[in-house]
Amino acid sequence: MFEGIYTALITPFRDGEVDYAALGKLIERQVEGGVDGLVPCGSTGESATLSHDEHERVIDFTIEKANKRVKVIAGAGSNSTRETIRLTRFAAEHGADGALLIAPYYNRPTQDGLFAHYAAVAEAVDIPQLVYNIPGRCAVNILPETLARLAKLDNIVGVKEACGSLDQISRVVELCGPEFNVISGDDSLTLPILAVGGRGSIAVISNLLPKRFGDLVRAGLAGEFVEARQVHFELAPIMRALFTEVNPIGIKAALALTGVSSDELRLPLTKITDGNREHLKKTLETANVL
């Protein structure tokens, strides 16, 4: 259902407010670059610092600008099950193609609690839902056996995997079967995840290079791993440079260097340090991106 290259959109800011003009230009850039879909209000979109009104407006704006040309998977997760249901229902009612639901952070639920959380959302809202496993941000790891239980539920169609373990992701593919969409949540692990049966990527780098990173994903999905590996190693220095500081600091700096949008972030995130910006700039120049 959600196969291919999806961009985890940044949320551009200007003078403390969401910069919708820049967001609109970024969305057009993604569509022209051939992505399969857009993911607003994820961790790359700094959803944790958006107000409820901003969160809903960014989702609405993205759906409107995409205009059915590409799919929109709305970030709708929270550490509160009630809040997750509310945000997911909003996404469904406003025309999103799916919802991305981060694991409940801070609460640190058990595996049974994680299952109950996602089952409650799946039962409450009739929209395709992707579980989002990112232990580094949430302090909980959704285990393959739990995902196998969730894969049997209506509306839960896949997982965005950013656990960092190829062994674990391979086990998810093995247990959940071919109908369950395992999507890479780590740009640099996209190639090996495709090799073990992943169906695509929700990527950060595609904000900057939608077509080229899409070439990697499409080659991998076609089983053309010589070509996919070539693109992977071409982009590897850029991926490393983008993640020298916590996401989305690097990608916002890169988009500012290329004139796409500003590098403004919301506290507690701060702009990239001078040394890392210079390294990123030189990396982009070497790759002929600048």
N, C-alpha and C positions, 0 to 999 in steps of 0.2 A: 504493500500500500504506500509506504513512504520509502521509496528507493531512489538513490541518486545523491546529488549534491544539494545540500540545504545550507544557507548562510545564517549563522547565529548573529543577528544584526546588532551592531552597537546602537546605543541611543545617543545621538549627537546633542550636545548642550551648547548654549551660548548665553553668557551672562546669567547663569544659574537656571535657565529655563530650557525645556526641550526645544531643539532647533528643528522644526518640522520641515523647513525648506531644505536643509541639508539631508534630513532623513528621506525626503521625497527623491532627491537626486541620487542618494545611495541605493534606494530601491530600484530606480530606473537602471542604474549601473549593474545591479544584480540580474535584472531581467534580460538586459542586453548581453550580459555575460553568459547566459544560458543556464542559470541555476534551475533546479527543479522546484525549489521552494525557499521560503523565508521563515525565520524563527525570531520574532520580536519578544522582548521582555524575558530573555534568559539571563544567565549570569553575565554573559558578554554585554547584554543590554543594561547592566546595572539595575536590574529589577528591584534589588533590595533597597535602593534609595529612591525609587519612584513612589510618589503618592498613589493612592488608589485611583484617583481621577486621572493622573498621568498614565498609569498602567493601562487603564481601559482606553484612553485616547490613543496611545501608541498602537495598541492592537487594532482599534478601529481604523486608524490612519493607514496602517500597513495593509489591511484587508482591502480598503478602498483603493489604494494606489496600485496594489497588485492586480486588482480587477480581473481575477480568475486566470490571469496569464500564467501564474505559478501558484503553487499551494502555499498556504500560510498555516504554520503550526504555532499556536500562541503559547507562550510561556504562561502557565497558570498555576504553578505550584506554590505551596506555602508549608510552614511547619504546623499549621492548623488545618485539620481535615475540613472543618466547616468553611474556612476561607478558601481552601482549594476547590471545594464544590462550587462556591460562589463565583470564583474567577473562571472556572471551567465552564460553568453554565453561561456566563457572559460571552465567552469565546464562541460557544456553540450557537447562541442566539444571534450573534453578530456576523456569522458567516465564515468562521475559521474552519479549515479542513481537518484540524486536529489540535490536540493540546499536549504540551510537554510539561510533565509533572515531576519536579525535583523531589528527592527524598526529604521527608520532614527533618529539618536541621534543628539543632539545639536540644530537642526533646530526646533524641537518641533512642527511638523505639526498638523493641526486639524484632526479630524476623516475623513473628506472629503479628506484632503491631504494624509493621510495614505492610504485610499482606492485608490486614483489616483496613488500613488507611486507603490503599489503592482500590480495594474491592468496594469500599463505600462510595468512592468517586465514580467508579465504573458503573455502579448500579444507579447512581443519582443522575448522571448526565450521559445522554446518548450521542457521543462523539468519539471518534478514534483517539486513543490516548497512548502516548509514549511515556513509559517510566524513565526517569533520569537518575542514573546512578553515578554519583561523583563524591566518593567518600572524603576526599581532601577538603571539600567545602562543607560537608554535612555531618561528618563524624559518625556516619553509619554506612555500612557496605551491604547492598542488597545482594544476597547470595544467589548463585545459580539455581539452587533448589527452590528458593522463594519465587524467582522469576518464572520457573517452570509451573508453579502453582498459578501465578498470575496470568500466564499465557493461555490458560484454559478459560479465562473469564471473557465474556462479551465486552467489547469496546477497548480492551487492552491489546494493542496490536504490535508492540515492540518496546525496545529499550534503547536509550542513548547511553552508551557505555563509556564512562570515563574513570573506570576503576584503576587503570594503569597496568593491569595484569592480563597479558595475552592468554595465559593458561586459564584464567577465570572466564574470559570472554569466549574462548573456545568451548569451555564447558557449557556456557549459556546457549551457544549455537547447538551443541549436541543435545542438550536436554529439552530445549524449547521447540525444535523442529523448524522446517523450512518456511512455514507460514508466519513465523514470528520474526519481525524485522529488527535485527541487531544492527544498530547504527553507531558508527564511531563518534565518540565525543572528544577524542584527542587527535588533533591534526597530524601529529607525527606518527601516530599508530594506525592511521587510516589504511595504509597499504597492507600491513600484516592482518588487520581485522578483516579486510576484504578477502584476503587469501584463505582465512578459515571459515568464510561463509557470511561475513557481514554484508549488509545490503546498501551501505552508503555512509555519508558523513554529514554531521551538523558541525560546520567548520567555522573557525575564526578567520583564518587566512583568506577565505573567499570574500570577505569584506573588501580586501585589497586586490585579490587576483581571482575573481570568480571563474573566468574561463579556463585558466591554466590549472587550478586545483580541480576543476570539473573534469579536465582531461584525465587527470590521475584516477578519479573515481570511476569515470566511464570505462577507461581501459581495464581497471581491475574487475569491474562487473562483467566485462566481456571476456575475462580470462586472459587478457593480453598483458601479462605481468612483466614482460621485458620493457614494454613501453611505459607501463605504470611505474616501474622501478626507476626508469630514466627521469620521469617527471618528479618522482619523490626526491631523488638526490639533487635535482636542480633546485627544488624548493626547500630542501632541508636547512640550508643556512638561514633562510628567511624565517622559517618556523622557529628555529632556535633563537634568533634575534627578537622575535615577537614576544617570546615568553621569558626573557631575562628578568622581567618583573611581572607581578601578578596580572593576569588578564582582567580587564581589557586595556591596561595601561599601554602595552606595546602596540596593539593594533590601532588605538586612537592616535598614538604618536606617528605611526606609519601613514595613516590617512591624512594627518595634518601635513606631513612632509610632501605628500603627493597632491595636496590641495583639494582633497575630497571633502573634508570636514575639519573642525577644530579638534584640538587635543584636550579639551576641557572635560574634567571628571568631577564627580561629586565626592566630597569627604564621606568616609575616611580614605578614599583613594586619592593619590596625589600624582602629579605629572611625572613622567619618566625622568630619571636623573640625567645630567648632562653627558656623562660618560656612556651610558647605555643608549642615549639618543644618537650620539656620534657613531657608535658601533652599528646601530640600526641603519643610520643614513648611509654609511659606507657599504653595508651589506646590500642595501637596495640599489645603490649606484653600481656595484659590481654585477648585480643581477639585471642591470638595465631597466629597473623599475622606475628609477628617477632619471 
